[in-house]
């Protein structure tokens, strides 16, 4: 039974890392929260009231984050931000997200509705898209513009991405990981951030490969294919949660 519980926690780790990094704003803080939460769960010092491993990790992570943050509910109350992340980025059903926060589903629905309304008031920013597939890039551009942001360029290669970032100084970078023959999306971002600070959201069909905690990895990751709400939530967290730390 203990072995099964341990295996379930290990399988949940990539998702917990994604959630913690998005919640806190950077990889180092997020991974530190995960390590602390995991230690508490494994030692029996955390109360997760019969939640599945993944939900239990989310619950303890929220408690850990509440104990370390000093900026309070800046921009949007923490409960609302957590519900947005759990239901959009982590794609949990509302009932499961409510259980993580230990609130009723009705209370969660009210808070989530308020959070979604709050997203409409986000300050618009300029966005650079790095994506090698033209059709996918067009779809992403449409989603970004529907979120109220302005596209300053679409780069299909690593070299184009660096050039466009230098020319346009975007307020946000939305980057695919694999640019095919055009290079590497993560390497493009590394090169850009040497000269220009901007939050970055990485897009990939295989997020678990980027969330091992073994090296420098993205702070904000969304999964292909994604819905407008997922992008809106990730954008909010990226813009308000701190600069990308690769």
FENJO-V761472 format. One record per residue. N is the residue number from 1. RES is the residue in three letters. PHI is phi in radians with two decimals (NA if undefined). D_LAST is the distance of its C-alpha to the last C-alpha in whole Angstrom. Layout:
n: [N,N]
res: [RES,RES]
phi: [PHI,PHI]
d_last: [D_LAST,D_LAST]
This chain:
n: [1,2,3,4,5,6,7,8,9,10,11,12,13,14,15,16,17,18,19,20,21,22,23,24,25,26,27,28,29,30,31,32,33,34,35,36,37,38,39,40,41,42,43,44,45,46,47,48,49,50,51,52,53,54,55,56,57,58,59,60,61,62,63,64,65,66,67,68,69,70,71,72,73,74,75,76,77,78,79,80,81,82,83,84,85,86,87,88,89,90,91,92,93,94,95,96,97,98,99,100,101,102,103,104,105,106,107,108,109,110,111,112,113,114,115,116,117,118,119,120,121,122,123,124,125,126,127,128,129,130,131,132,133,134,135,136,137,138,139,140,141,142,143,144,145,146,147,148,149,150,151,152,153,154,155,156,157,158,159,160,161,162,163,164,165,166,167,168,169,170,171,172,173,174,175,176,177,178,179,180,181,182,183,184,185,186,187,188,189,190,191,192,193,194,195,196,197,198,199,200,201,202,203,204,205,206,207,208,209,210,211,212,213,214,215,216,217,218,219,220,221,222,223,224,225,226,227,228,229,230,231,232,233,234,235,236,237,238,239,240,241,242,243,244,245,246]
res: [UNK,UNK,UNK,UNK,UNK,UNK,UNK,UNK,UNK,UNK,UNK,UNK,UNK,UNK,UNK,UNK,UNK,UNK,UNK,UNK,UNK,UNK,UNK,UNK,UNK,UNK,UNK,UNK,UNK,UNK,UNK,UNK,UNK,UNK,UNK,UNK,UNK,UNK,UNK,UNK,UNK,UNK,UNK,UNK,UNK,UNK,UNK,UNK,UNK,UNK,UNK,UNK,UNK,UNK,UNK,UNK,UNK,UNK,UNK,UNK,UNK,UNK,UNK,UNK,UNK,UNK,UNK,UNK,UNK,UNK,UNK,UNK,UNK,UNK,UNK,UNK,UNK,UNK,UNK,UNK,UNK,UNK,UNK,UNK,UNK,UNK,UNK,UNK,UNK,UNK,UNK,UNK,UNK,UNK,UNK,UNK,UNK,UNK,UNK,UNK,UNK,UNK,UNK,UNK,UNK,UNK,UNK,UNK,UNK,UNK,UNK,UNK,UNK,UNK,UNK,UNK,UNK,UNK,UNK,UNK,UNK,UNK,UNK,UNK,UNK,UNK,UNK,UNK,UNK,UNK,UNK,UNK,UNK,UNK,UNK,UNK,UNK,UNK,UNK,UNK,UNK,UNK,UNK,UNK,UNK,UNK,UNK,UNK,UNK,UNK,UNK,UNK,UNK,UNK,UNK,UNK,UNK,UNK,UNK,UNK,UNK,UNK,UNK,UNK,UNK,UNK,UNK,UNK,UNK,UNK,UNK,UNK,UNK,UNK,UNK,UNK,UNK,UNK,UNK,UNK,UNK,UNK,UNK,UNK,UNK,UNK,UNK,UNK,UNK,UNK,UNK,UNK,UNK,UNK,UNK,UNK,UNK,UNK,UNK,UNK,UNK,UNK,UNK,UNK,UNK,UNK,UNK,UNK,UNK,UNK,UNK,UNK,UNK,UNK,UNK,UNK,UNK,UNK,UNK,UNK,UNK,UNK,UNK,UNK,UNK,UNK,UNK,UNK,UNK,UNK,UNK,UNK,UNK,UNK,UNK,UNK,UNK,UNK,UNK,UNK,UNK,UNK,UNK,UNK,UNK,UNK]
phi: [NA,-1.12,-1.09,-1.11,-1.07,-1.11,-1.12,-1.10,-1.15,-1.09,-1.14,-1.44,-1.02,-1.00,-1.23,-1.11,-1.13,-1.06,-1.09,-1.16,-1.18,-1.16,-1.19,-1.56,1.83,-2.74,-1.15,-1.08,-1.13,-1.07,-1.17,-1.14,-1.11,-1.11,-1.05,-1.17,-1.13,-1.11,-1.07,-1.16,-1.17,-1.22,-1.57,1.41,-1.64,-2.15,-1.71,-2.17,0.58,1.06,-1.38,-1.03,-0.95,-1.12,-1.16,-1.10,-1.11,-0.99,-1.10,-1.18,-1.08,-1.09,-1.09,-1.11,-1.15,-1.05,-1.41,-1.96,-1.31,-2.12,-1.67,1.14,-1.58,-1.37,1.45,-2.66,-0.96,-1.00,-1.02,-1.17,-1.11,-1.11,-1.12,-1.07,-1.14,-1.17,-1.50,-1.74,-1.21,-1.61,1.01,-1.44,-1.08,-1.01,-1.08,-1.20,-1.12,-1.10,-1.12,-1.05,-1.53,1.00,-2.25,-1.28,-1.11,-1.11,-1.12,-1.13,-1.10,-1.13,-1.15,-1.19,-1.07,-1.12,-1.14,-1.14,-1.13,-1.11,-1.10,-1.18,-1.65,-1.11,-1.09,-1.23,-2.43,-1.64,-2.20,-1.81,-1.76,-2.03,-2.73,-1.45,-1.58,-0.99,-1.17,-1.10,-1.07,-1.15,-1.10,-1.12,-1.04,-1.08,-1.12,-1.09,-1.19,-1.21,-1.41,1.68,-1.71,-1.88,-1.50,-1.74,3.03,-2.19,-1.84,-1.77,-2.34,-1.06,-1.11,-1.10,-1.08,-1.12,-1.11,-1.14,-1.12,-1.13,-1.35,-1.85,0.86,-1.15,-1.45,-2.69,-2.06,-2.02,-2.17,-1.32,-1.36,-1.79,-1.76,1.05,-1.21,-1.48,2.05,-2.16,-1.12,-1.16,-1.17,-1.06,-1.16,-0.99,-1.15,-1.12,-1.26,-1.17,-2.20,-2.57,-1.44,-2.79,-1.15,-2.29,-2.00,-1.68,-2.06,-2.71,-1.42,-2.29,-1.08,-1.10,-1.28,-1.82,-2.21,-1.55,1.35,-1.68,-2.68,-1.21,-2.39,-1.11,-1.50,-2.16,-2.33,-2.13,-1.76,-1.37,-1.33,-2.24,-1.65,-0.95,-1.13,-1.07,-1.16,-1.08,-1.18,-1.08,-1.12,-1.02,-1.16,-1.16,-1.30,-1.71,-1.63,2.17,-1.31,-1.03,-2.20,-1.74]
d_last: [38,35,34,33,32,29,28,28,25,23,24,22,19,17,18,18,14,14,17,15,12,14,16,14,12,8,8,9,12,13,13,15,17,18,19,21,23,23,25,27,28,29,31,33,32,31,33,32,35,36,32,31,28,25,27,27,24,23,26,25,22,23,25,23,21,24,25,22,21,23,23,25,26,24,25,26,27,25,27,27,23,23,26,24,21,23,26,23,20,22,25,27,31,32,34,31,29,32,32,29,30,33,35,37,37,39,37,33,35,36,32,30,33,32,28,29,31,29,26,29,28,25,24,24,21,21,19,17,18,17,19,21,24,26,28,25,23,27,26,23,24,27,25,23,26,28,25,27,24,24,23,23,22,22,20,21,20,16,19,20,17,16,20,20,17,18,22,21,18,17,17,15,13,14,13,15,13,16,18,21,23,21,18,14,12,9,10,12,9,7,11,11,9,11,14,13,11,11,10,9,11,11,15,16,20,18,16,17,15,12,12,14,12,13,9,5,6,6,7,10,12,16,18,21,23,23,25,25,25,22,20,22,20,17,17,19,16,13,16,17,15,12,10,6,4,0]
